[in-house]
Amino acid sequence: MKKIFLSLLLAASVTGFAQKVSNKLTFQKGQKLEITTNMNMATTMVMGETTGNTVTTEVYDVKDVAASGATLEKSTKNMKLNFSLMGQEKSFDSDKPEDLKGDLGEPLKKMLDTKAEFTVDGTGKIVAVKAAESKKKEESNQNMMGMFMSQMNMGSAPPKAGAASFFKILPDYEVGKGDSWSDTSSYNGSNFKNTYTVKDITETDVVLDYTTGGDFTTKQEMMGMSLESKGNTKSNGTITLDRKTGILKQKTATSTTESNTNVAGQEMASTAKITTVTTVKTL
């Protein structure tokens, strides 16, 4: 009986250890990762409701892999946009030459032309940046289209040495089912707190529940006027990682953002509700 008990105890110990996962990422040189983000938004403000949908496809090309990390090049492959803004129905598909020549083409084409190359360590932290995003993208935010795209949270921030990349999610220690941890992220100069909990670990996947929230302040120019927005945002969702490589497979989020924007001395309140599904596949 004692031997049976010890055997069961040993088996339980081995099983428990096997269910721990680390933040080690595995990239392959020449690998191409296609990331598609489908985002739906509905914003309510004094002028009425604005609705929109974007589908953005980015490609991360693994240029090199070394013991110290991997070098990645990020580019935008395609962007589709449909929205209703202040009574106007607009659509855009970057694969259509006629759309690139239209009134939406110029600001969005600048985004499509931007590439960034950077190096991450084995955990996904950015350690070096070869080419940051061009100034053209910043200029594209200085109009009504830029304001809308900012609300839709289109595009990720330019890579910055010392920051977490898109792929860094797990903490710098092993975690198992039920474990939780928190970190912070930055967007447009504002910091947000992210809290994660390991929901499940299977033979193929690591599943996390997460929440994100924080206050923000943004400033931008539109048609010669200065706009300052202050507010807060809250999100929750689920993340699925490939257990073997540590690379993100899917991320879902439901977000609510409440803000007040000062336009020429007048306050304009708005509430935005956004649902986002991001999927990653190897080409």
N, C-alpha and C positions, 0 to 999 in steps of 0.2 A: 504493500500500500504506500509505503514511504517513497519507493522508487517511482511509482505511478504519479504521486503528487509532485515530486521533483521534476519529472518529465513534463508534466503539464505546465508547471511554473516556468521551465526553460522555454517551452514552446510559446507560451504567452509573452515572455520577454523578447524572444526573437521576432514574433509577429509585431509587437509594439514598436520595436526598433525599425522594422521594415516599413512601417507606416509614417516614418519621419521623412521630410523632404527638405532639400537645401535650395539655395538661390542660385546654384551654378547653372549658367546658360550654355547651351551647345549649339554653335553655328557651324555651317559647312561652307568652305570657300566656293564661290560660284553659285551659292544658293540664292534664290530670289523669293522673297516673301511678299505676297500681295495682300494688302490690308484694305478692306472695304468697310466704310462707315455709312450706315443708313440712319438719317436723323430726321425726325418730324417735330415741328414746333408750332405752338399756338400761343400768340401773345395778345393779351387784352390791355388796351390803353384808352385814353380819353378819345382818340380818333376812331376807335373801333377795334376790331380783331384782325390780326395779321396771322396768316398761316403759311407754312412752308415745309418743303421736303428737300433734302439734299442727299445725294449718294456720291461719295468721294472715294476714289480708289487710288491708293498710294502703293509704291513698290519700294521695298528695301533690298538693295543689291549688296550681297556680302562680298566685298572686294578682296578681303584678306582675313586670314585667321592665324593668330599666333598664340603662344602660351600666355601672353599678357592680356589678350582680348581679341576683338574683331573690329574690322573697319567696314562701315556701312555707308552706302549712298542712298539717300532718300529722294524720291521724285514723285510727282503727281501724274498718274496715268490718265485719269478721266474724272470729270466732274459733271454731274447732272443736277439741275436746280429747277424747282417749280415752286412758285409762291404767289400769294395775293397780298399786296402791300398798298395801303391807302387807296383801295378800289381798283388797283391795276393788277392784271394777271400777267405774270412773266414766267418764261421758261428758258432753259439754257442746257445745251449738250455740247461738251467740248469736242466730241467726235464729229460734229457737223460744222463744216467750214463757214456756212452762212451765219451760224450762231456766233462764231468767233469775230465776224465782221459787224455784228449787231451792237446795240447800245450796252449790252451786258458783257460783250466780248472783251473789251479793253481791260477793265479791272480784273476779270477772271483769268485772262490770258497771262497776265503778269504772275499770277499764282502758279499757273501751269508751267511756266518757263523756269521756275525756281528749283534748284537742286541744292542739297546739302550733304557734305561728306564728313563723317565723324567716327571716332573710335571709342568703343565701350570696353570696360574690363569684363571679367568673367561673371559679374553679377548684373551687368546692364548699366552701370554708372558711366556717364560720359567723361572720358579722360582727356580727349583732345578733339578739336574742331578744325577741319581744314578749310571748309567753305561754309560760312553762315548764309542765311537767306538774304536775298538782295533787298535793297532799299525800296525797290518797286512795290513789294508787297505792302510795306508800310504806307506808301502813298495811296494804295488802292483803298485804304480805310477812310479816306478823306472825302467821302461822298455818301449819298443815301444807300447805295449798294454796299459800301463798306460797313455802314452801320448795321444793315440787315445781316451781313455775313458774320459780324462780330457777335450779334445775338444768337446766331445759329452755331457759334463756336466752331466755325469751319477752319480746318487747318490747325496743326499743332504749333506750339511755340518753336522758335529757332533753337537748334541744339546749342547748349552752353556747357563748357567744361565744368565739371563738378556737380552737374545736375543729373537727375535720374532720366534715363531714356524711356521711350515707350515700352521697352521690354523689362524694365526693372520693377518688380512687384513684390516678391517675397523679401523678408527681412534678412539681415546678415547673420542668421543663425538658423539651425534646423527647427522646423515646426511640424506639429502633428494635428490630427483632427481635434477641433475645439479650441485650439490656440488662437489668440488675438494679438494684434500689434497695431501701432499707429505711426504715420509719418506725415510730412507736409509736402505740398507741391505749390508751385507758383504759376500764375497766369496773368499777363498784363500788369505785372507789378504787385499783385495781391496774393496772399498766402491762404491756402486751404488745408484743413486737417482731413486726413484720410484714415479710416479705421477698417481693418480687415479681420475676418474670422475664417478659419479653415472649416468649411462645411463638410467636406468629404475627401477622401483619398482612395482612388481605385487603382487598378493595375495600369491604366492608361492616362488618367486625368487627376488633376488637383483642382478642387472646386472651392471657391471663396465667396463669401458674402462680404459686401463692403458698403460703407457710407462715406460721403464727402460733404463738407460744408464750410462756409466762411463768409466774411464780409468782403466787399470789393469796392474799388473806386477806379473809374476809367475816364480818360479825357481824349477827345478827338475833335477834328475839324469837319464841318459839313456845310458846304455852300457858303463859306466865309464866316460861319458862326462857330463859336466854341461850345462844345457840349461836354458836360461833366455828369457822370452817372454814379450813384452810390446805391448799394443794395446788399442783398445776401442771397446765397444760393445753397440748396440742399439736394443731394443726390443719393440714391441707393441702387444697388444692382448686384449682379453676379459675374464672377470671373472664372473662366475655365482655362487651365494651363495644361500643356502637354507634360506629363510626368517625366518622360524620358529626356526631353530637351529643355524643359523649363519655359519654353516659348508660349506666349499667349495664343489660345485658339479662338476664344470668343469672350466678348465683354458686353453686357447689357446694362443700361442705366435709365432711370426715370428721375428727372430733375425738375425742380421748381425754383425759379428766380424772381425775386421781387425787387424792384428798383425805382429810384426817382431820378429823372434826368432834368438838369437845368438847361433850358434853351432860351437864350436872350432874357434871362431873369425870371422866366416862367418855369414852374415845376410841373413835370409830367410823370405821373406814376404809371407803372406797367407791371404785369405779371406774365411770366413766360413759363410754359410747361413743355418740356422736351423729353422725347424718348429716343434712345440711341442704341443701335445694335452694331457692334464691330466684330468682324470675322477675319481670321488670318488663315491663308492657305499657302502652300509651297507650289510655285509654278514649275 
